[in-house]
Amino acid sequence: MYENVHRMTGPQISITYCTQCNWLLRASWMAGELLNTFGTELGSVTLVPGTGGVFHIDVDGVQVWERARDGGFPDVVTLKRLVRDTALPDWNLGHADRSADPS
């Protein structure tokens, strides 16, 4: 008998997107980028449909990006840094970290 034992021990990411604005593709692309980068370090990446122009990203219940507040959508490097800085501070982002280094 197969037993499905699923433990979500890593950070929980949710991306809430507006269905009226057709932002599902953008939200799913961002989810894929996070999964490619952080892999099994993440507990989950959840897409949450919404309406009214909503687009925000939460990490463990903390909103790290909100489209109206933050001026649009984050680029992928910014998104990865936000997730890393909030939930996985020891994670090395490689080239993304080097491009942020002012030296």
C-alpha positions in Angstrom: 0.0 0.0 0.0 1.3 3.4 -1.0 1.4 6.0 1.8 1.5 9.6 0.8 3.6 11.3 3.5 3.9 14.9 2.7 5.7 17.3 5.0 5.9 20.9 4.2 9.0 21.9 6.2 10.3 24.7 4.0 9.0 28.2 3.3 5.5 28.5 2.0 5.2 30.8 -1.0 1.9 32.1 -2.4 1.5 34.1 -5.5 -2.0 35.8 -5.7 -2.8 36.9 -9.3 -5.7 38.6 -11.0 -7.7 36.2 -13.3 -9.5 39.2 -14.9 -6.1 40.6 -16.0 -4.9 37.3 -17.3 -1.8 37.2 -15.0 -1.9 33.4 -14.6 1.0 32.9 -17.1 3.1 35.5 -15.3 2.4 34.0 -11.9 3.1 30.4 -13.0 6.4 31.5 -14.7 7.5 33.1 -11.4 6.5 30.0 -9.5 8.6 27.9 -11.9 11.6 30.2 -11.5 11.4 29.9 -7.7 11.1 26.1 -7.9 14.0 25.9 -10.3 16.2 28.0 -8.1 15.3 26.8 -4.6 13.9 23.3 -5.3 13.2 21.1 -2.3 14.2 23.9 0.1 10.7 25.3 -0.5 7.7 23.7 1.3 5.3 24.8 -1.4 4.6 27.4 -4.1 0.9 28.1 -4.4 -0.9 30.1 -7.1 -4.0 31.8 -5.7 -6.6 33.2 -8.2 -8.0 36.7 -7.4 -9.7 39.6 -9.1 -9.5 43.4 -9.2 -6.0 43.8 -10.4 -4.5 41.9 -7.4 -0.9 40.6 -7.6 1.1 39.9 -4.5 3.7 37.5 -3.3 3.8 36.2 0.3 6.5 34.2 2.0 5.3 32.4 5.1 2.4 34.8 5.4 4.6 37.9 5.0 3.8 40.0 1.9 7.1 40.7 0.2 5.7 42.2 -3.0 2.5 43.9 -4.0 2.0 45.2 -7.5 0.3 48.5 -6.7 2.5 49.3 -3.7 5.8 48.3 -5.3 5.3 49.7 -8.8 4.5 46.7 -11.1 5.9 43.2 -11.1 9.3 42.1 -9.8 12.0 41.0 -12.2 13.1 37.4 -11.5 16.4 38.5 -9.7 14.4 40.7 -7.4 11.9 38.0 -6.7 14.6 35.4 -5.9 16.3 37.9 -3.6 13.1 38.7 -1.7 12.4 35.0 -1.2 16.0 34.3 -0.1 16.2 37.3 2.2 12.9 36.5 3.9 13.1 32.7 4.2 16.5 31.3 3.2 19.1 33.9 4.2 22.1 31.5 3.8 21.2 30.6 0.2 23.7 31.7 -2.4 22.1 33.1 -5.6 25.3 33.0 -7.5 25.3 35.5 -10.4 22.3 37.3 -8.9 24.2 38.0 -5.7 27.3 39.2 -7.7 25.3 41.6 -9.7 24.0 43.2 -6.5 27.5 43.6 -5.1 28.5 47.3 -5.3 32.2 46.5 -5.2 
